[in-house]
Amino acid sequence: MLIPEIKQERLYQKIANLIIKLINDNVFPPGSFLPPERELAKQLGVSRSSLREALIVLEISGWIIIQSGNGIIVSDNKHSPVDYTIEEILYVRDLVDSHCARLAALAN
């Protein structure tokens, strides 16, 4: 029998997964606004920086749309099991960020 590995999640991953669950449970239906960032961080008991990381992941994966000065809207895109996982998105983001940092260092 194979025993599954216990995977430790980072806080922003837990926050993103919780928000996805709230969206799927229709607490935040498509087209609705999430609470303002400061209020949402307070309700979740997390820092705004951890919440921002989670929101970036959710925006990249199409769960939400962040409109500066307007708020955070729940996307009405339908998500299927073939969508990218949060871990895959973060892996690609790490690759892109490190490449951009390398290019910026070479430019100076």
Phi, psi and omega in degrees: 000132177274131177263124182291145178286140176275118183263126180271126180265148173282161184301316182296330176292319177297319179296313180300315180296323178294317179296320176300317178298317179296324176293313180296328179277004177068020172293320173240091182288160178307137180090346180275166178262141168285159175301157176306151186308313182298316181292317181296318178299318179295315180298322181277346181071036181232166178284156178295327180293321176294320178297317180301317178301316179296320181294324177298314179299316181293325178290315180298323182275000173087010180282327182225164174235121180263119179246111181305129179080352182246321179133191182247116184256137175286125182292150176261015174294138176275134180254135179244169181297346181272358177297158178294146176279162177301320180297319179295319179296316181293324178298313179295320179299318177300318179298313182294314181299316181292323178295316178297320178295320178298314179297320179295321179293323179290330182287336183272000000 
